[in-house]
């Protein structure tokens, strides 16, 4: 028997800004989840996606700089 989960809600730009502000304020994941009306797992998943995106962008910039030398 499968357990059905509610469909994931897309993140809005306002929620991402609030996520950044809450992280800068030093809030814990549980507090952020309550403030954004999301689960802790949703917070973790979003942070992972953002960190991977930023890391990839940093690698691309580094490769461009090396190519220019």
N, C-alpha and C positions, 0 to 999 in steps of 0.2 A: 504494500500500500504506500503510495507516494504522499508525502506531506506537501501541501501546496503553500507557497509563500506569496505574499503580496508582491506585485510588480514593483521593481525599483523605480523610485521617483528621480527624474533627472535633476542634477544640481543646477541651481540658478547662479548667475554672477553675484547676486546679493549674498547668497549663502556662502559662496567661496570667499567673499570679502569678510564676512562675519567669522568664518572659520579661521582665516588668517589673524583677525583681531583677537579671537579667543586664544589662539596658540601663542600669540605675542604676549597676552596677559598671563600666560602660564597656567591656563586651565587644564584640568585632566580630561581624558577622553569621555568619561561618564558625564561630566558637566557640559562638555561641548555637545554631546548627543542629546541631552535634555534641552539645551538652548536652541538647537537646530531641529528638534523633533525628529531625530533619526536614531538608529541603533549605533552602539559602539562599533560594531563590525562595519557599518556603512562609513563611519568616520575613518577607521583604519584603512579601508579599501580606497577611499578618496585620497588619503595622504600618500599611500603607496603609489597610486597613479600619478599624483602631482610630483612626487620625488623622482619617479622614473622619467617623467617628461622633462623635468629640469636637468637631470643627469644626462639625458640624451642630447639636449640642447647644448650643454656645456661641452660634451664630447665633440659635437659638430663644430663648435667655435674653435676648439683646440685643433681639430684637423684642418680647418681653414687657415689658421695661423701658421701651422707647420707647412702647409702647401705654398703659402706666400713667400716663405724663406728661400 
